[in-house]
Amino acid sequence: MKPKVYISIGTAASPIQRQAADAIFRSLETAGLSPRQMERNEWSAEQPLRGIKRVIEQCDGVVVIAFRRYQFPSGSERQKDGSEKQLENVRITTVWNQIEAAMGYTRGLPLLVIAEDGLHEDGLLEGRYDWTVYWTDFSPEQLQSESFVGYIESWK
């Protein structure tokens, strides 16, 4: 039986993001994994968190595909000392990536985080914890590269 992996991905994707998601899904299948994604091959009439929890409990890992959902030309970030750091071209993914990654992590499941270049590194999109973030522009060339395929194989 193929190991099941839960796919965390936003639904408000651009055509390029959808193509990239399909390519990643196929790469996971080619690597011998069984990707499970809500509203693609997993469905639930339950409240969203209950359905997601049920599917994650049946999985052996979590794959986070982090796309830009929100973009702001500028903003600020409050620092620990109370000062503010000015930010430009702020790009943030859906909060569901954070929620679903945290649900998997608290179950002790390994995380594979694939993130769009330029996203704000925050929370579980930071690569300084128990995983490394694979940053990409989601081009077909990058998603078919030896480094990307090798990254998936290494994680598997």
N, C-alpha and C positions, 0 to 999 in steps of 0.2 A: 504494500500500500504506500502511495506517495505521501510524504509529509505535507500537511496542510499549512498554508500561511495566510494570515488575514491581511487584506490589502486596505490600507487607510488612504483614501483619496477624496479630494473635493469633487462635488458634482457640477459646479459652475465653471467648467473648463472650456478653453478656447479650442478651435479645431486642432492646432498644433499640440496642445496638451492632451487632447483625446487620442491623437495618433501616438504620442509618446506613451500614454498609459497602456494602449493596446500592445505596443512593442514590448514594454516591460512585462506585461501579463504573459505574452508569448515566450519571452526569455526565461521567466520563472518556470513555465511549463517545460521548456526545452531542458532546463536544469534538473528536471525530475521532481518538481514541486507541484502541489495542487493549490493554486491561488484561489482564495475565497473572498469575494467582494460583494458587499451589500448592494442589492438592486442590479447585480450583474449575474451572479449565480448563487446568491443567498438572498432569501426574502423572509420578512417577518411582519406579522400583523401586530406584534408587540410594540410598546413604546420604544423609540430608537435605542436608548442605552441598554435596555433589557435584551433586545435582539442582538445588538453588537456584542454584549457580554457573553451571550449564549454561543455565538459563533467563535469568538476568541477563545473560549474555554475548550473548543474542539480542535484548536490549532496548535502547531508546534513552533510558530514564530509570527512576527508582525513585520510587514513591509509598509513603510510610510513613503508615499509618493507625494511630495510637497510642492505644489504649484502656487504661483502668485494668485491670490484672490483679491486682495486689496492693494491699492497703490496710492501714495500721497506724495506730492512734490516736496513737502518739507514737514518737519515736526520737531519735537524735542523729547528727550528721554531723561527722566529724573535719575540722578546718580545716587549712590549710597550716602554720600556726604551732603545731599540736599541740593547740590548744584544741578544744572541742566546741560545736557550735551545736545547740540543741534544736529539734526538728522536731515539728510537730503535723499530724495528718490526712495522713499520707504516702501518696501514691498513685504507683504505679510500673507501667509497662507491661511487656510481655514483653521479655526480653533479645533475642529474635529480631528485634525492630525495630532494635535497635542493630547486630546482626550483619549483617542484610541491607542496611541503609543503608550501613554501612561497606564492604560488598562492592561496592555500586554506586558509591560515592564513589571508591574506589580505582581503579575503571575509568574515572573521569572522567565518569560519568553525572550529569545534573542530578537533584537531590532535591526532591521536593514532600513536605513534612511537614505532616500534618494531625493535630493532637493534641487530646485531650480536656482541657477546662479543668480546672486543678487538678493535673495530673500534675507530678511532680518534674522540673524542668528539669535534665537531665544528659546529657552526651555529645552524641549527634547529635539530641537533642530540644531543644537550645539553638539559638536563632535568631541567634547572633552569628558564624556562620561564613559559608559561601558560599550560604546559603539563609535564608529566613524561615519561621518556624513559623506555620501558620494554626491558632490556638486556637479551639475551638468546643465547644458543649455537645451537638453532634450532633443537635440538634432538626431536624425536617423544614423548619421555617422558615429556619433558618440555612443548611442544605444546599441550599436552593433560592433563596437570596438572591442579589441582583446582585453583592454583594461576593464571595461564594464562587465563583460562576460566573466572575466576572471574574478571580479569583485563579488558577483553573485555566487560563483562556484566556491570561493573562499568562505563566504558567509554560510552557505549551505552546509 
